[in-house]
Amino acid sequence: MFKGDFGTTLTDNRKVSDILLVNGAATLELAFWSLIVAFAVGIPLGRLAARYRDRLPDVLLRLFSILVYAAPVFFVGLLLKLAFTPFGWPSSGRASISTELTLQDVNPHTNIMIVDALLWGDPALIGDVLEHAMLPAIALGLLTGGVFLRLVRVNLLQTLRMDYVTAARARGVSERRVMNKHAFRNALVPVVTVMGMQVALLLGGAILTETTFEWKGLGYGCRST
């Protein structure tokens, strides 16, 4: 292992290091897109839930966070495929076949599809890669987005009860400024703290997501060997 020799697969004698290099890059790319979705969903919705504490929006958002966290990621993926495939959204693979063949010639070849598309410099190829990444990223990102939603809500509510927030309100600072400048930033600190653990969760959930969307990452590669 320290020499970089992880052995070969039992079925087709492929080097494990080659699988990690090629399929591992795909898994990391999927985790990256999913993390963006998680932040885009969890942080603003958690803030909204804290603002309307114990009211209807808060109740609905808490229910939403529980559902997206508890729902199996492959089930969410299948629902997304059924919902959006009729509208022309790509539902399998990391890119179209023509795009994959074109990006094989990019130099240097990183095995990270979006990076290779940016290096190639063709907007059509970049758009194709992004379209193929959307549904898998949403399916996996909602899982972590539910965690972020509850974290932001709880920590924001705790921050709003702190003495310095009370002092700011006593000075006549508007509630919007109190929320944005004093409370919200500090409430994000625990989210950043648990980010590493959530990335590990994303990598674990990526296996089922890759199988559902035929995303050629570690889960897809391990299944094929």
C-alpha positions in Angstrom: 0.0 0.0 0.0 2.8 2.5 0.9 4.4 1.7 -2.5 1.2 2.5 -4.3 0.6 -1.2 -5.2 -2.9 -2.1 -4.2 -2.9 -5.4 -6.1 -5.2 -6.5 -8.9 -8.8 -7.5 -9.2 -9.7 -11.2 -9.0 -12.0 -11.3 -12.0 -10.1 -9.5 -14.8 -6.7 -8.8 -13.3 -7.0 -5.0 -13.5 -4.8 -2.9 -11.3 -6.7 -1.5 -8.3 -4.7 1.7 -8.5 -6.0 2.2 -12.1 -9.6 1.8 -10.9 -9.0 4.3 -8.0 -7.5 6.8 -10.5 -10.3 6.6 -13.1 -13.4 5.6 -11.1 -12.4 7.4 -7.9 -12.2 10.7 -9.8 -15.8 10.2 -11.0 -16.9 9.5 -7.4 -15.2 12.6 -6.1 -16.8 14.7 -8.9 -20.2 13.4 -8.0 -19.6 14.1 -4.3 -18.5 17.7 -5.2 -21.7 18.4 -7.2 -23.8 16.8 -4.4 -22.1 19.0 -1.8 -23.1 22.1 -3.8 -26.7 20.9 -3.9 -26.6 20.2 -0.2 -25.4 23.7 0.6 -27.9 25.3 -1.8 -30.8 23.4 -0.2 -29.8 23.1 3.4 -28.5 26.6 4.3 -31.2 28.9 2.9 -34.0 26.5 4.0 -32.5 26.1 7.5 -32.4 29.9 7.8 -36.0 30.1 6.6 -37.1 27.5 9.1 -35.4 29.3 12.0 -37.1 32.6 11.0 -40.6 31.0 11.1 -40.0 28.9 14.2 -42.9 26.6 15.2 -45.0 28.0 12.3 -46.2 26.3 9.2 -43.1 26.9 7.1 -40.9 25.6 9.9 -43.0 22.4 10.4 -43.0 21.7 6.6 -39.3 22.3 6.3 -38.5 20.0 9.2 -40.7 17.3 7.7 -38.9 17.8 4.4 -35.5 17.4 6.1 -36.5 14.2 7.7 -38.0 12.7 4.5 -34.9 13.5 2.3 -32.6 12.1 5.0 -34.6 8.9 5.6 -35.5 8.2 2.0 -33.1 5.7 0.3 -31.0 7.5 -2.2 -31.7 5.0 -5.0 -35.4 5.5 -4.5 -35.0 9.3 -4.7 -32.9 8.7 -7.9 -35.6 6.6 -9.5 -38.3 9.2 -8.7 -36.1 11.9 -10.3 -35.6 9.8 -13.4 -39.3 9.2 -13.7 -40.1 12.8 -13.2 -37.5 14.5 -15.4 -36.6 12.0 -18.1 -39.8 12.7 -20.1 -38.7 16.3 -20.3 -35.4 15.4 -21.9 -33.1 15.5 -18.9 -30.2 13.0 -19.2 -30.6 10.2 -16.7 -27.6 7.9 -17.2 -23.9 8.3 -17.6 -21.5 11.2 -16.9 -21.9 12.6 -20.4 -23.1 11.7 -23.8 -21.0 9.1 -25.7 -19.8 11.7 -28.2 -18.6 14.0 -25.4 -16.8 11.1 -23.6 -15.0 10.2 -26.8 -14.0 13.8 -27.4 -12.7 14.3 -23.9 -10.5 11.2 -24.1 -8.1 13.3 -26.2 -7.9 16.3 -23.8 -4.4 16.9 -22.4 -3.8 16.6 -19.5 -6.6 14.0 -18.9 -7.8 14.3 -15.3 -10.7 11.8 -15.4 -12.8 14.5 -13.8 -15.3 15.2 -16.5 -16.1 18.9 -15.8 -12.4 19.7 -15.6 -11.6 17.9 -18.8 -14.5 19.8 -20.5 -13.2 23.1 -19.2 -9.7 22.3 -20.5 -11.2 21.4 -23.9 -13.0 24.8 -23.9 -16.2 23.9 -25.8 -19.3 25.4 -24.1 -21.5 22.6 -25.6 -19.4 19.9 -23.9 -19.4 21.8 -20.6 -23.2 22.1 -20.8 -23.6 18.4 -21.6 -21.5 17.4 -18.6 -23.5 19.7 -16.3 -26.8 18.3 -17.6 -25.8 14.7 -16.9 -24.6 15.7 -13.4 -27.8 17.4 -12.3 -30.1 14.5 -11.4 -27.4 12.4 -9.6 -26.2 15.4 -7.7 -29.8 16.3 -6.6 -30.5 12.7 -5.6 -27.4 12.5 -3.4 -27.2 16.2 -2.3 -30.7 16.1 -0.8 -29.5 13.5 1.6 -26.9 15.8 3.1 -29.1 18.9 2.5 -31.6 17.6 5.1 -28.7 17.4 7.6 -27.6 20.9 6.9 -31.1 22.2 7.1 -31.6 21.0 10.7 -28.1 22.1 11.7 -28.5 25.6 10.5 -32.0 25.9 12.0 -30.9 24.6 15.5 -27.7 26.7 15.6 -29.4 29.8 14.3 -32.1 29.6 17.0 -29.4 29.1 19.7 -27.4 32.1 18.3 -30.5 34.3 18.3 -30.7 33.8 22.1 -27.1 34.9 22.7 -26.4 38.1 24.7 -24.7 40.0 21.9 -27.8 39.5 19.7 -30.0 40.8 22.5 -27.7 43.8 22.9 -27.8 44.5 19.1 -31.6 44.5 19.3 -31.5 46.8 22.3 -29.4 49.3 20.3 -32.2 49.4 17.7 -30.5 47.3 15.0 -33.0 46.0 12.5 -34.1 42.4 12.7 -32.8 41.8 9.2 -29.4 43.1 10.1 -29.3 41.1 13.3 -30.0 38.0 11.4 -27.5 38.6 8.6 -24.6 40.2 10.4 -24.7 38.9 13.9 -26.5 35.5 14.0 -26.3 33.8 10.6 -22.5 33.8 10.2 -21.9 32.4 13.7 -24.6 29.7 13.1 -22.6 28.4 10.1 -19.6 27.5 12.2 -21.0 24.1 13.2 -22.0 23.4 9.6 -18.4 23.8 8.5 -17.2 21.7 11.4 -19.3 18.7 10.3 -18.6 19.2 6.6 -15.9 16.5 6.6 -18.2 13.9 8.1 -20.8 14.7 5.6 -18.4 14.3 2.7 -17.7 10.8 4.0 -21.5 10.2 4.0 -21.7 11.5 0.4 -18.9 9.1 -0.7 -20.8 6.2 0.9 -24.1 7.2 -0.7 -22.4 7.7 -4.0 -22.2 3.9 -4.6 -26.0 3.5 -4.8 -26.4 6.8 -6.8 -23.8 5.6 -9.3 -25.6 2.3 -9.8 -29.0 4.1 -10.2 -27.6 6.6 -12.8 -24.9 4.4 -14.4 -22.3 6.9 -13.2 -19.0 5.2 -13.7 -17.5 5.8 -10.3 -16.1 3.5 -7.7 -19.5 1.8 -7.0 -20.1 1.2 -10.7 -16.5 0.1 -11.3 -16.5 -2.3 -8.3 -19.8 -3.8 -9.6 -18.3 -4.4 -13.0 -15.3 -6.2 -11.6 
